Amino acid sequence: MSLAPLPILAPLILLSVATLAVSRPGPRPAPLPRLAEAAALGALALSGAGIVQLALGGPRDLVLGGGPAQITFRLDAVSATMTALVAFVGWIVLRFSRSYLDGEAREGRFHGLMLATLAAVLLLVQAGSMASLVVAFAAVGLGLRQLLLFYPDRPEARRAAAKFALVWHGGDLLLALAGALFWLAFGTAGLAGIGQSAQAAMPLSAQGAVALVVLAAALKTASFPLHGWLSEVMEAPTPVSALLHAGIVNAGGVLLIRLAEPVQASPGAMAALVMLGGFTALFGATVMLTQSAIKTALAWSTVSQMGFMLLQCGLGLWALALLHIVAHSLYKAHAFLGSGGAVQAVAATRRPGPVAVPGLAAVGKAFALALVLYAGVAAGFGLLGEHKPPQALALGAILVFGVAYLVAQGLADAAPAALTRRTALASLGAAVAYFGFHLLAGALWGAYLPDPPVPGALEWALIVLAVTSFGLVAVAQALFPLWAHHPAATGLRVHVANGFYLNATLDRLIGGFRPSGPF
């Protein structure tokens, strides 16, 4: 009899300390804050032990019950990575919360809710069956909703919590229906069994299940047009915004990666992910540039990044999507925790002089040089061979447009030589880092995830559409200083800053669900 996955003990430790919050919900509930941090550190230690266990003994499952309600927790490369990520970010957030929430009226309750929500996320990333996913997703939603309502007297907080609950639990319902359809199609509720069966055949019920999974993932990742709740997370304490990026807002990506085989077996689902993800990425990035509040801009940045992650999944770049989740979680959690000092940091930054504004010629040269740099680095990494997936090269081309923006600043007529050198080195570093991490992701997770599909006519059309769309937006961004002060642009900026009023429309639609007083 093999030993059960050690990381499954981590949620139990967190929940045991969370129960203490019931008796100490008020301010300064010593020693609860320190115990909460210690429990999170223990969860992180167990995640490290799980990595060792995986390296020594290979993947393993803990199975409880049977039939469509089978509860399974799995230790493999994907779950070990996500467990370590969630436990690490959770520990940092709880450590930060000790001082951030010190003296709050409901400080003890906050620590209890944070621990319980973190425990639910750890169960989610270790889930190995559809029933486990549904239960864990529902638990995460319940915990986060209460955290969003930490200041229940704020109408904005109540509205954000109502929108979140509607969207998140709508995804739970879709996921439960998908599990039932997978059971009808394959007679198994385990994710591993579903993946193996999908590679052999995809009956109609399985196709329907995949469609529901894609819709559920879109809801979980705050995709267009139901992204409004994410832009209002600043109504909760800052640690909640940081914890949101530890396996919660990116849980839709985890769901798709866990069901990569059946999703990839559906060309329609892959095409939908490319179109929805690409549009959400462009939409979120555009709105983000017009935001003046730091946390709001970070939230819109997350909308864009989650769209880009869906795009990666739609292209079949599963390992890169997982790498994106890890990198974005670490970066954005740090950004939210540091948002309080961001204004002072910007004010203290030395400003050498006027910003160099590139003209049309400089932008054109920048894009040409960036593409040459990209091709040279890709060739150096051996990624331009005949059998290399074009999806990865297309994704690299999209990312290099950001490099072109840097190069354009250095090629502006007013740019000093030092700026030109810095932008050149930054561009080279970005290109090398992308392909270096590309190879690292393949080495870590490539053997456990499907290879990108061979693109057909539809896939090629979507690749060309995505690259062209991101290229045009990058050019417009690089030329922004030239047309930003035009009267027409000023009027457009107001509409963009309000997200084209989609969030306000959602507010009106759910008006009947919005509570009139504190819960």
PyMOL commands that set and color helices and strands:
alter all, ss='L'
color gray80, all
select helices_A, chain A and resi 6-22+32-57+67-69+77-100+107-126+130-148+155-186+191-200+204-220+228-235+238-243+251-258+260-264+267-288+294-314+318-337+339-348+360-380+390-411+417-448+457-478+480-483+487-497+499-509+511-513
alter helices_A, ss='H'
color red, helices_A
select strands_A, chain A and resi 60-64+71-75
alter strands_A, ss='S'
color yellow, strands_A
deselect
rebuild
show_as cartoon
